[in-house]
Amino acid sequence: MFVYYLFVVCLFIIFSSETAVGCPVHNNRPLEFYDKDVGEAVCSHCVVVGERQTHAIVPIDEVVSHN
């Protein structure tokens, strides 16, 4: 539980800062989703292509708002 809380706090810091942080795989696209299976923030391209198509994906706002 603590790790999850720490992750959400880190996401809040990332998204509230002026430094743009994006997907390292897809040319810094915005990290708009959260992959619950892997425990990572992901972009829309990560969700649509590749192995993440079968993962449990939620909008990142849902993860941040639950804490």
NORCORFEN-V538736 format. One record per residue. N is the residue number from 1. RES is the residue in one letter. OMEGA is omega as a letter, one per 20 degrees, with the letter a starting at -180 (* if undefined). Layout:
[[N | RES | OMEGA] [N | RES | OMEGA]]
//
This chain:
[[1 | M | a] [2 | F | a] [3 | V | r] [4 | Y | r] [5 | Y | r] [6 | L | r] [7 | F | a] [8 | V | r] [9 | V | r] [10 | C | r] [11 | L | r] [12 | F | r] [13 | I | a] [14 | I | a] [15 | F | r] [16 | S | r] [17 | S | r] [18 | E | r] [19 | T | a] [20 | A | r] [21 | V | a] [22 | G | a] [23 | C | r] [24 | P | a] [25 | V | a] [26 | H | r] [27 | N | r] [28 | N | r] [29 | R | a] [30 | P | r] [31 | L | a] [32 | E | a] [33 | F | r] [34 | Y | r] [35 | D | a] [36 | K | a] [37 | D | a] [38 | V | a] [39 | G | a] [40 | E | r] [41 | A | a] [42 | V | r] [43 | C | a] [44 | S | r] [45 | H | r] [46 | C | a] [47 | V | a] [48 | V | a] [49 | V | r] [50 | G | a] [51 | E | a] [52 | R | a] [53 | Q | a] [54 | T | a] [55 | H | r] [56 | A | a] [57 | I | r] [58 | V | r] [59 | P | a] [60 | I | r] [61 | D | r] [62 | E | a] [63 | V | a] [64 | V | a] [65 | S | a] [66 | H | r] [67 | N | *]]
//
